[in-house]
Amino acid sequence: MHHQLLAIVSAAAIALLPGVGHSKGCLKGAAVGAVVGHVAGHHAVAGAAAGCVIGHHEAAKAKEAKQAAAASQAQAQARGSESTATPPAR
């Protein structure tokens, strides 16, 4: 029990550090990984580490996809405004 409490307090302290707490996806992935690691054979720490890496990777992919979609939408709007422009008067 003492080790679990120490792990929880340590994780909370690290999460509150600037920069570490902003690593998108890491905390959620670590929580899921810890549970899966524990259930799979009492490897909660290894599961948390792997979950953090995977969660951060997935969050980075989602951010990149969101940025690509926004850029694509901006290009489509720019092309749409060019085609709807009124032709010059003769």
C-alpha angles and dihedrals in degrees: 000000000000091000092051092051090049091051093050093048091047092050092049092050092049091047090056094055114105112258095013094068090051095058096118116228096006099101095045092045092047092052093050092043092051092053093046092046092050093049092045094058115313095291097130096143094051090045091051092051093048091044091053092053093046094044092050091049093050092048091051091050091050092049091049092049091049091051092048091051091050091049091048091050091049091051091049091051091048091051091046093053091049093053094047094051113119115251116247116269118255 
